[in-house]
Amino acid sequence: VKQYNKLMEYKNWLEQQEEIFRQWIEETTGHKYFGSYSATKENEEKRKELKIDYITKTEYMRMKFDAVILTFGMYGFDFDKYIEKIVNYEADRKYINFLNRIKKAVGKTFDCSGLYIADNLEINGIVSGELGKAKVETITAGGHNIQCFHYRVLVNIINEAE
């Protein structure tokens, strides 16, 4: 939210700078400025001076703001709906990935009643399918040399012959 508010402040500042540029164009050319102008060297230098040229704005925004903040902040998306969409998409993606890992090990699943959610929110347990049983173990990763905290689902076939 802090980053979003900072982006809104930046957008207001950009609008003020664009207004200064508009006034400058009208004063120097004597013509009304409607948002389009010829890209003369003088105009480009003035935009750079005001820090509203494309390259300067882009570099500033990439350094200061996350891609998610830029996406809904610059294009006017509803914050709550956008975050909800991201979370739901990620939950669906992880659910499908989880099922595909199990299916790869045991085929069509018959019994998932042995699965449980552990205290640390990891999914563990035994699952049965047309090809046999498998032990599902979810581990967490995210320490030294790992970019970000994440869950990894391990599915190991249980050899019943032993």
N, C-alpha and C positions, 0 to 999 in steps of 0.2 A: 504494500500500500504506500510506503514511503517513496519507493522508486516511482510508482505511478504518479503520485503528487508532484514529485520532482519533474517528471516528464511533462505534466500539465503546465508547470511553471515555465519550462523551456519552450513549450508551444506558444505560450503567451508572449514570451520574450521574442520568439521568431516573428510573431504577428506584428509586434511593435517595430522590429527591424524592417519588416516588409513595408510597413507604413512609411518609415523614414525613406526607404528606397523609392517608393511610389512618389513621394513628395519631391525627391531629388530628380527623378525622371521628368516630372511635370515642370519643374523649375528650369531644368537644362534644355528640354526640348520644346517647352511651351504647349505640349499636347497632353490631353487627358490619358492617364495610364489605366489600362483595363486588365492588367495581369500578364499580357504578352508584350514582348519587346524584342527588338533585334539584338542579338548577342554580340554587341560590339565589344571591343577590348576595354573601352572605358566603362561600360556597364558591368562587365565581368569583374573588373578591378574594384568597382564600388561594392558589388555583392561580396567579394572577398573581404574588403575592409569592414563591412557590416557583419561578416561571418555568417552569411546566409547563402553562400554558394553551395552547390550540391556536395562537393567533396568535403568541405569543412563540416557541414551539417551531418553527413553520413559518418565521418570519422568520430565526431563528438558523440553521436547517438550509440554507435557500436561500443565505444569505450565506457559509456555511462549507464547503459540500460540493457537488461536481458531481452532476448528475442521475443519472449511472451509479452512483456510489458510494451515493447514497441508495436507488436501486432495489434493488440486491442486498444492501446493508447492512441496510436497515430491514426487508426482507421475507425475509431468510435465504437468498438464492440462493447457490449455489456460485460463488465468484469465478472460478475457472478456466473452468468451463462457460459462465458468463455472458459473459466476455470472448471466449471461442472463438465463441460464438453471434453476437456483435456483429461480430467480424472476418469470419466466414464469410458473414454476411448482406451486409456491405459489399463483400466480394470478388465475390459473385454479382451484386450490383446493378451494380457497375462493369463486370463482364464483359458483362452484358446490354446496358448502355449502349454499351459499345465496339462490340459486334456490330451493334447497331441503327444506329449512326452509319455504319458501313461499308456495311450493307445499303441504307441510304437513298441512298448515293452510287453503288454498283455493282450493286445488286440481289442476287440469289442469288450467293454467293461460290463461285468455282471454285478459286482458287489463293491461298493465304496464305503460300506458301513464301518470299516476298520480305520478310516481316516478321521483325524481329529485336529483341532487347532490348538497348538501348544500355548503356554503362557506368553511366549515371545511373538505370538501371531504367526508362527510358521506352521505349515500344513505337513503333518507326518502320519504314518500308519501303513496299513496293508490294504492293497486293492486286488481284486480277483477279476480275471477276464478269460476269454476263450483260449488264450495261449498259456495260462497259468496265473501265478501270483507274483506280485512285486511289492517291494518295500519302497515307500515314498518318504523321502527325507528332504526337508527344506533347510538350507543353511544360509547364513548371512555372510556377506563379504563386504569389505570396504575398509581396509587398513592401509598399511604401507604399500605404496606404488599402485594403488587401485583408485581409479578416478572418482567413483562415488559409491555410496552404500547401496547394496542391492541384495535381492534374494536369488538363490540358485536352487532349482528343484532337481534333486537326484532321484532317479528311479532305477532300482536294481532288481533284477529278476531273482525270485526265490527258487532255488533248485530243490524240489520236493523229494528227489531221489536220495538225498543225503540223510 
